[in-house]
Amino acid sequence: MDKIIITIGRQYGSGGKEIGEKLAKEFGIPFYDKELLTEAAKKSGICKEMFEPHDEKPTNSFLYSLVVGSYASGTTPLNHKLFLAQFETIKEIAEKGSCVILGRCADYALEDNPNTVNVFIHADMETRISRGIEYYGLDAKKAEDIIIKTDKQRSSYYNFYSGKKWAEAESYDLSINSGKLGIDKSVKLIKAFVEMARK
């Protein structure tokens, strides 16, 4: 294992982004979240504003595809174009060097890359609601609603494009409950796992 490539799937409110950022700092490697959309936009020629409304959201209905163009005209629907642009960008980023990539089916895009360790971060609802209140200024009901909605979107997106099951342990190399460990211990555990996997 020459490079360090870590992909992180995560439940909303589980601290996946913070864990990813801290992991990248620990290893001294780049972290990609929204930056990936910027890269995909540059490489594909599709403006970044087109990516953001579809980011990790399922838009695979027949009606939607007709509207955005279109099975009727024989062209590739917009949501598929955006996914493919991100898919290719993830592969190119991983080819360049070590990195941490958050979400966006990165584990699927890099399934043939031997340097990749795929991690999933989850936590109990109470922890996730508390995080929503503390970090995003939400009330408990609003936080719970967003958690349920976002997880459903991420699950549908991942399952549709990858053909695997989002959040199921066998879809990943390592699954961690950040509600039990907290952020910093989760980072330590993933780092130790990656280092052992490299030997």
N, C-alpha and C positions, 0 to 999 in steps of 0.2 A: 504494500500500500504506500505509494509515493506521495500522493496528494492527500489532503484532508478535505473531504467534501461531506458536509452534514446537511441533510434535509430535515426540516421540522414541520410536521403536521401538528395542529393544535386545536383544542376546543377554545371557543371564545371565552376570555377571562381567565384562562389557565396560566397566563404569563409566558406564553410561547415566544412572543416577540422579544421580551426582556431577556429570557433565557438564551435565545439565539444571538442577541447583541453581545451578551456577556461571554458566551462561548467564542464568538469571533474575536473578541478582545483577548481572551485567554490564549488563543492560538495565534493571534496576530495576523488574522486573515479577513478578507472582505465579508460583509454581511449584506444580503440582498432581500429586500422586502418590496416596497414601492419602487425602489431603484430598478427593479427588474422590468417594470412597466415602461420606464423611460428608455431602457436599453432595447426592449422589444419594439417600441415605437420608432426608435432611430433605425434599427435594422430592417424593419418591415415597410417603413414609409407611411404607416398608418399613424395619425396624430394621437398623442398620448391621451387626450380627452375622450377618445373612443374606447380606450382600455378600461378606464376607471369605473364606469357604471357596470361593467361586466366582470369586474375583478372577483374571481372565485364565486361567481353566481351562476346557477343553472339557467340557461336560456335555450333549451333544446326542443321546445315545442314546435310542432309543424306550423302552427299559425304564426309564431314569432318568426320562423325562418321565411315564411312567405312575405311577411312585412318588411324584413330587413334585406331581403334579396339574395337568392330566392330559388326555391326548388323549381318554380315555374320557368325561370329563365336559364336554369341549368348551372348557375354560378354557386360558389361555396357561400353558405350563410355567414354573416358577419361574425357571430359568436365563435364559429369554427375557425375562421381566419385569425381571430384574436388569440384563440387557444394555441393554434399552430405556431404563431409568431412567438408566443411566450415559450412554448415547448422547444423550439429551435434555439432561442436565446439562452435558455437554461443549459442546454447541451454545450453551446459555445462558451458560456461562462465557465462551466466545469472543465472544459478542455484547456482553458487558459491557465487554471491554477486552483489552489485551495480556496474554499469559500463555505459560507453557511447560507442556505437558501430557505426562506420561510414560505411554506404552503405551495399553492399553485401546481399541484401534482408533480413537484420536482422529483420525488422518489420514482415516479413512473417514467418521467423523461430520462432519468439516469439509471434505469434498472439494469442496463448492460455495463455500467461503469463500475469496475471492481474497487474503486477507491471510495465508494459512497457508503455512508452509514445513515440509515433512515430512522428517525426518531419521532415518536408521537407523544405529545404532552396533554395530559388530562387532569381534571381536578373535580372535587365534589361541588355541587351547586352552591352551597353556602360560601365556599371560598371564592367562587367565581362572581357571585353577587357582591360580596364584600369588595372585591377588586374593582368591579364596575362602579361601586359607590365611591371608593377612594380615588381611583385614577381617572374616571370619566365623569364624575360629578352626577351620577344617575341616582334616582331613588330606587329602592329595592325592587319594586314591581316593574319599572322600566328596564332595569338591568336584567331581570329574569326574562322579560319578553325579548330583548335583543339577543340574549344568550341562546334562547330556543330558536329564534329566527335565523341567526347567523350560522349556528351549528347545522341546521337543516339545509341551508344554502350550500355550505362547504361540503356537507355529506353528499348531496345530490350532484354537485359539480365533480367531486372526486370520483364517485361511483360511476358516473356517466362516462367520463373520459378515460379513467384508468382501468375500468373493468374489475377493480378490487373493492374491498369494503373499507370505507373511511372509519377510523377509530378502532378497527379490529386488530388485535395484537399481531396476528400472523401477516398483516400487511406491512409490518415494520420490523426493523432489527431490535428496537428497544422501545418500550412503552413506559412512561414515567408518570406517577401521580404527584404533581407539583403541590397539591394541597397537603399531602403528607410531609413532603420534604422541604417545601419552601423553594424560593428561586435559587439561592446560592448553592444549596446542597444538590439541587437538580443539575446545576451547571457542573459541579464537581463529579457527579455520577456519570453524566454523559461524557465528560472529558476523559475520565478513567476508562470508560467503555471503548471510546474511540482509540485511545492509546493501546489498549489491550488488543483491539481488532487489527491494529497496524503491525503487531509483532508476529 
